[in-house]
């Protein structure tokens, strides 16, 4: 547990004065995401800025330094019977809360529990001028005007160096059960969405390898009553399956021989016709595809399905890996970037080549 915010601030100020760029790193578990880092930039290591600043179990609020590992956070919450309901992926032992928020990663419960972006109440961050600023707060009704805190979700560190994050936490569910049955991919899309629309305690819906999985979580009576009504066999190792999907450790994700593409689309959209394996999560709103392809060929398919596509892992990362943005949106993003980081110090080109 260490507060190194002063050292981080000094390094940012020094970099600005010398014109040096900085690559922000934490636990080094998400270095594969985004475009290639600038090889000439220095390193700003937030991984040593760790520790729980405040935790109020009764108020369901937690404030931690950005370099704190997910395991440390979850261990502290477990002692109070609480958890991070957005189910952050553990992409390694050193995965941090700052990296999770910066990449906007959430697990299987995201459509029902919300994303990491939805759980953040406030942040402290260092901007490109070296100013240590606070946005938002530590209560659930403390957001007014522009919600600057949530702008950091998915910004890949391009808007500043997060030093502290305040989050909502929730009680762990009393019971959980997973139902599984054989189903083809097109039928599964309709089935998952139909089940998700019912007022039942569903917290996970995915399809992979010809099987559809539904997770029920909540009060034991509600879980058992729903399981009796719905079809499917009870999966004995259900918790293990969802942990594998959450942490991208399912066999589907193994190996780097094929690029991994992430489609974020309308949950009811027909699945794009592509050769290669698929895994559908979030009741069809998040779809993973393994295969050699060109970004330009996949983007029209994603748009037709009501969403976007990005190259999540592998492949050529020297070009664009995120879905191309219209010029109007590029202009807004450039202005936001300039407001936070006028000298373009932080993670240059990591999110887009033009940012």
C-alpha positions in Angstrom: 0.0 0.0 0.0 1.6 3.2 -1.2 0.6 6.7 -2.2 3.0 7.9 -5.0 0.8 10.6 -6.4 3.4 13.2 -5.8 6.1 11.3 -7.7 3.7 10.7 -10.6 2.8 14.4 -10.7 6.5 15.3 -10.7 7.1 12.9 -13.6 4.2 14.4 -15.6 5.5 18.0 -15.0 9.0 17.0 -16.0 7.8 15.3 -19.2 5.8 18.3 -20.2 8.7 20.6 -19.7 11.0 18.4 -21.8 8.4 17.5 -24.5 8.6 13.8 -23.6 5.6 11.5 -24.3 4.5 9.0 -21.6 3.1 5.5 -21.9 1.0 4.8 -18.8 1.3 1.2 -17.4 -0.1 -0.5 -14.3 -0.1 -4.3 -14.0 1.1 -4.9 -17.6 -1.9 -7.3 -18.2 -3.5 -5.3 -21.0 -0.5 -4.2 -23.0 -1.9 -6.2 -25.9 -4.9 -3.9 -26.2 -5.1 -0.8 -28.4 -2.5 0.2 -31.0 1.2 -0.3 -30.5 2.7 1.9 -27.8 5.1 4.7 -28.9 8.6 3.1 -28.6 10.2 6.5 -28.0 7.9 7.4 -25.1 8.9 7.2 -21.4 7.0 5.0 -18.9 4.7 6.2 -16.2 4.2 3.3 -13.8 1.0 3.6 -11.8 1.2 0.0 -10.7 3.0 1.0 -7.4 0.2 3.5 -6.5 -1.8 1.1 -4.5 -4.2 0.6 -1.5 -7.7 1.0 -0.4 -8.3 4.7 0.6 -11.8 4.3 2.0 -14.4 1.6 2.2 -17.9 2.0 3.7 -19.7 -1.3 3.4 -23.0 0.1 4.8 -23.0 2.8 2.2 -21.8 0.4 -0.6 -18.9 2.8 -1.6 -15.2 2.0 -2.1 -12.3 4.3 -3.0 -9.0 2.8 -4.1 -5.8 3.9 -5.7 -5.6 3.1 -9.4 -2.8 0.6 -9.1 -4.6 -1.6 -6.6 -5.1 -5.1 -8.0 -8.6 -6.6 -8.5 -7.7 -9.5 -6.3 -6.9 -7.2 -3.3 -10.2 -5.3 -3.9 -12.3 -8.4 -4.2 -10.7 -10.0 -1.1 -11.6 -7.0 1.0 -15.2 -6.9 -0.4 -15.7 -10.6 0.2 -15.1 -10.2 3.9 -18.2 -8.0 3.9 -20.2 -10.3 1.6 -19.9 -7.8 -1.2 -18.6 -7.7 -4.8 -17.9 -5.7 -7.9 -21.1 -6.5 -9.8 -19.6 -5.6 -13.2 -17.4 -8.7 -12.9 -14.0 -7.2 -14.0 -11.9 -9.6 -16.1 -8.7 -10.8 -14.5 -6.3 -10.9 -17.4 -3.5 -11.8 -15.0 -2.6 -11.8 -11.3 -1.6 -8.2 -11.5 -4.7 -6.8 -13.2 -5.6 -3.4 -11.7 -8.7 -1.4 -11.2 -7.2 1.5 -13.1 -6.5 -0.6 -16.2 -9.9 -2.2 -16.0 -11.6 1.2 -16.0 -9.3 2.7 -18.7 -10.1 -0.2 -21.0 -13.8 -0.3 -20.0 -13.8 -4.0 -19.4 -16.8 -5.7 -17.8 -17.8 -9.4 -17.4 -20.8 -11.5 -18.3 -23.3 -9.7 -15.9 -22.8 -6.4 -17.8 -26.3 -6.1 -19.4 -28.0 -6.7 -16.0 -25.6 -5.2 -13.4 -24.1 -2.4 -15.6 -20.6 -1.8 -16.8 -17.6 -0.5 -14.9 -18.4 2.9 -16.3 -21.8 2.7 -14.6 -20.3 1.8 -11.3 -17.8 4.7 -11.0 -18.8 7.6 -8.8 -15.7 9.8 -9.1 -12.0 9.9 -9.9 -8.9 11.8 -9.2 -6.5 12.2 -12.1 -3.4 14.0 -13.3 -4.0 16.0 -16.5 -1.4 16.9 -19.1 -0.6 20.1 -17.2 0.3 18.1 -14.1 -2.7 19.3 -12.2 -4.1 16.8 -9.7 -7.9 17.1 -10.2 -11.0 15.5 -8.6 -14.2 14.8 -10.5 -17.4 13.3 -9.2 -17.6 12.2 -5.6 -18.1 9.3 -3.2 -21.9 9.2 -3.0 -24.4 8.0 -5.6 -26.1 11.4 -6.1 -23.1 13.5 -6.7 -23.0 13.9 -10.5 -23.9 17.3 -11.9 -23.0 18.8 -15.3 -20.5 17.0 -17.4 -19.7 13.5 -16.0 -16.0 13.8 -16.5 -15.3 10.7 -14.5 -17.0 8.4 -16.9 -15.2 9.9 -19.9 -12.2 8.0 -18.7 -13.9 4.6 -19.4 -12.4 3.2 -22.5 -10.1 6.2 -23.0 -7.0 4.0 -22.7 -5.2 6.6 -20.6 -5.3 9.2 -23.3 -7.2 11.8 -21.2 -5.0 11.6 -18.0 -3.5 9.5 -15.3 -6.1 8.2 -12.9 -4.8 8.1 -9.3 -8.0 7.2 -7.4 -11.3 5.7 -8.3 -14.6 5.6 -6.2 -17.0 2.8 -7.0 -20.4 1.5 -6.1 -20.2 -2.1 -4.7 -23.1 -4.5 -4.1 -24.0 -7.5 -2.0 -23.1 -10.9 -3.4 -26.2 -12.9 -4.6 -27.4 -15.6 -2.2 -27.6 -18.3 -4.8 -26.6 -19.0 -8.4 -27.4 -21.7 -10.9 -26.5 -22.2 -14.6 -28.8 -23.9 -17.2 -27.3 -25.4 -20.4 -28.8 -26.9 -23.5 -27.8 -27.6 -27.1 -28.8 -24.9 -29.6 -27.5 -23.5 -32.9 -26.2 -19.9 -33.0 -29.1 -18.3 -34.7 -31.7 -19.9 -32.5 -29.6 -19.0 -29.4 -29.7 -15.2 -30.3 -33.5 -15.3 -30.2 -33.7 -17.5 -27.2 -31.3 -15.5 -25.0 -33.1 -12.2 -25.8 -36.5 -13.8 -25.1 -35.3 -15.1 -21.7 -33.6 -11.8 -20.9 -36.9 -9.9 -21.4 -38.6 -12.0 -18.7 -38.7 -10.6 -15.1 -36.5 -13.3 -13.8 -33.1 -13.3 -11.9 -30.9 -13.8 -15.0 -27.3 -12.5 -14.8 -25.6 -14.2 -17.7 -26.5 -15.5 -21.2 -23.9 -16.8 -23.6 -23.5 -19.3 -26.5 -20.4 -21.2 -27.5 -19.6 -24.6 -29.1 -23.3 -25.3 -29.9 -24.5 -24.8 -26.4 -26.4 -21.9 -24.8 -25.8 -21.1 -21.1 -28.1 -19.0 -18.8 -27.0 -18.0 -15.3 -29.6 -17.3 -12.6 -28.5 -15.3 -9.5 -30.3 -13.8 -6.6 -32.6 -15.0 -3.9 -32.5 -18.8 -3.7 -36.3 -19.1 -3.9 -36.4 -17.0 -7.1 -33.4 -18.9 -8.7 -34.9 -22.3 -8.0 -38.4 -21.3 -9.1 -37.1 -20.0 -12.4 -34.9 -23.1 -13.0 -38.0 -25.3 -12.6 -39.9 -23.3 -15.3 -37.1 -22.9 -17.9 -35.7 -25.7 -20.0 -32.1 -26.9 -19.8 -29.9 -29.1 -17.6 -28.3 -27.7 -14.4 -24.5 -27.3 -15.1 -22.6 -28.6 -12.0 -19.5 -26.4 -12.6 -21.5 -23.3 -13.6 -19.4 -20.9 -11.5 -16.2 -22.1 -13.2 -17.6 -21.6 -16.6 -18.6 -18.0 -16.0 -15.2 -17.3 -14.4 -13.5 -18.6 -17.5 -15.7 -16.4 -19.7 -15.2 -13.4 -17.5 -11.4 -13.8 -17.5 -11.2 -14.7 -21.2 -9.7 -18.1 -20.2 -12.3 -20.3 -21.9 -10.8 -22.6 -24.5 -12.3 -20.4 -27.2 -9.8 -17.7 -26.3 -6.8 -20.0 -26.1 -3.8 -19.4 -28.4 -2.8 -16.4 -30.5 -2.8 -18.1 -33.9 -6.0 -16.3 -34.9 -6.8 -12.6 -34.2 -9.6 -12.0 -31.7 -12.3 -9.6 -32.8 -14.9 -8.0 -30.5 -18.3 -7.1 -32.0 -20.4 -4.8 -29.9 -23.8 -5.0 -31.6 -27.6 -5.0 -31.1 -28.3 -8.1 -29.1 -31.1 -9.3 -31.4 -29.2 -8.8 -34.7 -28.5 -11.8 -36.9 -25.0 -13.1 -36.5 -22.6 -12.0 -39.3 -21.8 -14.8 -41.7 -18.1 -15.4 -41.3 -16.0 -18.6 -41.3 -14.5 -19.3 -37.9 -15.5 -19.8 -34.3 -17.8 -17.5 -32.4 -18.6 -16.9 -28.7 -21.7 -14.8 -27.9 -22.0 -13.1 -24.6 -24.3 -10.5 -23.0 -27.3 -12.2 -24.6 -25.8 -11.5 -28.0 -24.7 -7.9 -27.5 -21.0 -8.8 -27.2 -19.8 -11.3 -29.8 -16.2 -12.6 -30.1 -14.9 -13.9 -33.4 -11.6 -15.7 -34.1 -10.3 -15.4 -37.6 -8.1 -13.7 -40.2 -10.0 -10.7 -41.5 -9.6 -7.0 -42.5 -11.0 -4.3 -40.3 -12.5 -2.7 -43.4 -14.4 -5.8 -44.3 -15.8 -6.4 -40.8 -17.0 -2.8 -40.1 -19.9 -2.9 -42.6 -21.0 -6.2 -41.0 -20.9 -4.6 -37.5 -22.8 -1.5 -38.7 -25.5 -3.7 -40.3 -25.8 -5.4 -36.9 -26.3 -2.0 -35.2 -22.8 -1.7 -33.6 -19.0 -1.6 -34.0 -16.1 -4.0 -34.2 -12.5 -3.8 -32.8 -9.4 -5.9 -33.1 -9.1 -6.9 -29.4 -6.0 -9.1 -29.5 -3.5 -10.2 -32.1 -3.2 -9.2 -35.7 -1.6 -6.1 -37.1 -1.6 -3.4 -34.3 0.3 -0.8 -36.2 -2.9 0.4 -38.0 -6.3 1.2 -36.6 -7.7 -1.4 -34.3 -10.8 0.4 -33.2 -13.9 1.0 -35.3 -13.5 4.0 -37.6 -15.2 7.1 -36.3 -17.1 9.8 -38.4 -15.4 13.1 -38.8 -17.8 15.0 -36.5 -17.0 12.6 -33.6 -13.3 12.8 -34.3 -13.6 16.5 -33.9 -15.3 16.2 -30.5 -12.7 13.6 -29.3 -9.8 15.8 -30.4 -11.3 18.8 -28.4 -11.8 16.7 -25.3 -8.2 15.3 -25.6 -6.9 18.9 -26.0 -8.8 20.0 -22.9 -7.2 17.2 -20.7 -3.9 16.8 -22.4 -3.0 19.8 -24.6 0.6 18.7 -25.3 -0.5 15.1 -26.2 1.7 13.6 -23.5 -0.3 10.6 -22.5 -0.4 7.3 -24.6 -0.1 9.1 -27.9 -1.8 7.1 -30.7 -2.7 4.2 -28.4 -6.4 4.5 -29.0 -6.4 6.0 -32.5 -3.6 7.0 -34.8 -5.1 10.5 -35.0 -5.5 11.0 -31.2 
